[in-house]
C-alpha cells in the first residue's frame, strides 16, 4: 500500500494574473513504505516545488491542484490549521542546510522535544528521554550530552543528523529530504545517505529524496523519477533508469556523469553499499 500518492499535481506560482507560472504540470508519483523514491532534475525543473506542495508550504500566491493523498487523507485544499497537525507528525522534512533549519539559540534537546510534546502529548521528561534515543538512532556521539548543546557546537554532518532526528521525532509515515547532502563533503555525504537507507528499511519509512545529483540517486534510491520543465519525463527502478534510460534528457544527465552507469552495472538489485 502506498504511503503517499500524487495524481495530476499542478503547481502555479505568482501573485498576479500576468506573473502566474505553472511550475508543476500534472505529475503522478507514489511513495511506498520502506523505499526511497528519488526525484531528480536540474534547477527549476519543479522537483522542490513538488516537495513544498506536499507540505503545503508553497510561496505566497502559490496554488496546488490535483490530488496528494497521505494514506486516506487528502492534502490538497487542506486548511493551514489542519496542515499543522500533519507536518512533523505524519510528514517529516529534512532541508538542505541544517544551519538554517535549526534554531541557533535553542538547545538541540529542546528542539527535539518541542514537536513531540506538541504532537504526541509527551511530558517534558518523556520527550527528553526519547530525544536522546533519537540522537543515538542517527548516530550523534554522546547523545545525552548533545541534548544540552547548541547547533553551532556540532559539525555540518552532525547538524544534519540532528535535523534527521527532528524529522523522525513523531514517527512520521513519510520523510521529504530536499537536497539533504548538498552542503556536505563527500565522506560525510556518504554517511548521511547510508543513514537514510537504513532508516527507510528499519522503520518502514517512505522517503522522497529530491536532488539534482544523480550520483546521490545511484547510491541510495530504490526508484527514480526524472523531472524537466515541470513534468516527469522518465520513471522506473534505479536499475532501469540508470542502465537503460528511455528519455533523451535522462541520457543527457547520465552522459554528464560517465561513471554512473558503470557503477550501476556492478550492483545487484537492493545492494546499496
C-alpha positions in Angstrom: 0.0 0.0 0.0 1.3 3.5 -0.9 2.2 5.9 2.0 1.6 8.9 -0.3 0.0 9.1 -3.7 0.2 12.1 -6.1 -2.1 12.3 -9.0 -2.2 15.0 -11.7 -0.5 17.5 -9.4 -0.3 21.1 -10.8 1.5 23.9 -9.0 1.1 27.5 -10.1 3.2 30.4 -8.7 2.7 34.1 -8.9 0.5 36.7 -7.2 -0.9 38.4 -10.2 -2.6 37.0 -13.3 0.2 38.4 -15.5 3.0 36.8 -13.4 1.4 33.4 -12.8 3.5 30.4 -14.0 2.8 26.7 -13.9 5.9 25.1 -12.5 4.5 21.6 -12.0 2.4 20.4 -14.8 0.3 17.4 -13.9 2.6 14.8 -12.4 1.9 11.4 -10.8 4.2 9.9 -8.1 3.9 7.2 -5.5 5.8 6.8 -2.2 6.0 3.3 -0.7 6.9 2.3 2.9 10.4 1.0 3.2 11.5 2.5 -0.2 13.4 5.7 -1.2 11.8 7.5 -4.2 14.3 9.7 -5.9 13.1 12.8 -7.7 15.9 14.2 -9.9 16.2 17.2 -12.2 18.0 20.4 -12.8 17.3 23.7 -11.0 13.9 25.0 -12.0 12.6 21.6 -13.0 9.8 21.6 -10.4 11.2 19.0 -8.0 11.5 21.2 -4.9 8.1 22.8 -5.6 6.6 19.3 -5.6 8.0 18.7 -2.1 6.7 22.1 -0.9 3.3 21.3 -2.3 3.2 18.1 -0.3 4.0 20.1 2.8 1.5 22.9 2.0 4.4 25.4 2.1 4.2 27.0 -1.3 5.3 30.6 -1.7 2.7 33.4 -1.2 0.2 33.2 -4.1 1.2 29.7 -5.0 -1.6 27.1 -5.5 -1.7 23.3 -5.9 -4.4 21.3 -7.7 -4.9 17.7 -8.3 -4.6 15.1 -5.5 -2.0 14.4 -2.8 -3.2 11.6 -0.6 -1.3 10.7 2.6 -2.8 7.3 3.3 -6.6 8.1 3.3 -6.1 11.8 3.9 -6.4 14.3 1.0 -3.8 17.2 1.5 -4.8 19.4 -1.5 -7.2 22.0 -0.2 -6.4 21.4 3.5 -6.6 24.4 5.8 -3.4 25.8 7.5 -4.7 24.6 10.8 -5.3 21.1 9.5 -1.8 21.1 7.9 -0.2 21.9 11.2 -1.4 18.6 12.5 0.2 16.8 9.6 3.6 18.5 9.3 6.0 16.9 11.8 3.5 14.4 12.9 2.9 12.4 9.7 5.3 14.0 7.3 8.9 14.9 8.4 11.1 17.3 6.4 14.9 17.4 6.0 16.1 20.6 4.4 19.4 21.2 2.5 21.1 23.4 5.1 20.8 22.3 8.7 22.3 25.6 9.9 19.2 27.3 8.5 16.6 24.8 9.7 17.9 24.5 13.3 17.4 27.4 15.7 20.8 28.7 16.8 19.7 29.9 20.2 17.7 26.8 21.3 19.4 23.6 22.6 19.2 20.5 20.5 17.2 18.8 23.2 14.6 21.5 23.3 14.3 21.5 19.5 13.7 17.7 19.5 11.3 17.8 22.4 9.1 20.6 21.2 7.5 18.7 18.3 7.0 15.6 20.4 5.3 17.5 23.2 3.0 19.3 20.7 2.1 16.3 18.5 2.4 13.3 20.9 1.5 14.9 24.2 4.6 13.7 25.9 5.7 15.0 29.2 8.9 17.0 29.4 10.8 14.1 30.9 9.4 11.5 28.4 10.2 13.8 25.4 13.8 14.3 26.7 14.3 10.6 27.0 13.0 10.0 23.5 15.2 12.8 22.2 18.3 11.1 23.5 17.1 7.8 21.9 16.6 9.6 18.6 20.1 11.1 18.7 21.6 7.7 19.3 19.5 6.3 16.4 21.0 8.8 14.0 24.5 8.2 15.4 25.2 11.5 17.1 28.0 10.9 19.6 27.3 11.2 23.3 23.5 11.8 22.8 22.8 12.7 26.5 25.5 15.4 26.4 24.3 16.5 22.9 20.9 17.4 24.3 22.4 20.3 26.2 24.4 21.7 23.3 23.5 24.3 20.6 23.7 23.6 16.8 26.9 25.7 16.3 28.7 23.2 18.6 28.3 20.4 16.0 29.9 19.8 12.7 27.8 20.1 9.5 27.3 16.4 9.2 26.2 16.1 12.9 23.8 19.0 12.4 22.2 17.2 9.5 21.9 14.1 11.7 20.2 16.2 14.3 17.8 17.5 11.6 17.0 14.0 10.6 16.3 13.1 14.3 13.9 16.0 14.4 12.2 14.8 11.2 11.8 11.3 12.8 10.7 12.6 16.2 6.9 11.9 15.9 7.2 8.6 13.9 6.0 10.1 10.5 4.9 7.9 7.7 6.8 10.0 5.1 10.1 11.8 5.1 10.8 14.5 2.5 14.5 15.1 2.0 15.3 18.2 -0.2 19.0 18.1 -1.3 20.0 16.8 2.2 23.6 16.3 1.4 24.5 19.1 -1.0 26.2 21.2 1.7 28.4 18.3 2.9 31.7 16.9 1.8 31.9 13.5 0.1 32.7 11.4 3.1 30.1 13.0 5.3 27.6 12.8 2.4 28.0 9.1 2.2 27.3 8.6 5.9 24.1 10.6 5.7 22.9 8.6 2.6 23.6 5.3 4.4 21.7 6.5 7.4 18.6 7.4 5.2 18.9 3.9 3.6 19.0 2.2 7.0 16.1 4.3 8.3 13.9 3.5 5.3 14.4 -0.2 5.8 14.4 -0.4 9.6 11.4 1.9 10.2 9.4 1.1 7.1 9.6 4.8 6.1 8.6 6.2 2.7 11.3 8.7 1.7 11.2 11.2 -1.1 14.8 12.2 -1.9 14.9 15.4 -4.0 18.3 16.1 -5.6 20.0 17.4 -8.8 22.8 14.9 -8.2 22.4 11.6 -10.0 25.4 10.2 -8.1 23.4 10.5 -4.9 20.4 8.8 -6.6 22.6 5.9 -7.8 23.8 5.4 -4.3 20.6 5.2 -2.4 17.3 5.4 -4.3 15.1 2.4 -4.9 13.1 4.2 -7.6 13.9 7.2 -9.7 11.7 9.8 -11.4 13.4 12.4 -13.6 11.7 15.9 -13.9 12.2 18.5 -16.5 10.1 21.6 -17.1 7.5 20.6 -14.5 6.9 17.2 -16.0 8.2 13.7 -15.0 9.8 12.6 -18.2 11.0 9.2 -17.0 10.3 6.9 -14.0 11.4 3.4 -13.0 13.5 1.4 -10.7 17.0 2.7 -10.0 18.5 0.0 -12.3 16.0 0.6 -15.1 16.7 4.4 -15.2 20.5 4.2 -14.8 21.2 1.3 -17.1 18.5 1.7 -19.8 17.3 5.3 -19.8 14.4 5.8 -22.3 14.2 9.6 -22.5 16.8 11.8 -24.2 17.1 14.1 -21.1 17.8 11.2 -18.8 20.5 10.0 -21.2 22.0 13.6 -21.2 22.1 13.6 -17.4 23.8 10.2 -17.3 26.3 11.2 -20.0 27.3 14.1 -17.8 28.4 11.6 -15.2 30.1 8.8 -17.1 30.9 6.6 -14.1 27.2 6.3 -13.0 26.2 3.6 -15.5 29.4 1.6 -14.9 28.8 1.6 -11.2 25.2 0.6 -11.6 26.0 -2.4 -13.7 28.1 -3.8 -10.9 25.3 -3.5 -8.3 22.8 -6.2 -7.6 19.2 -5.0 -7.0 18.9 -3.9 -3.4 22.7 -3.5 -2.9 23.3 0.0 -1.6 26.9 -0.4 -0.3 
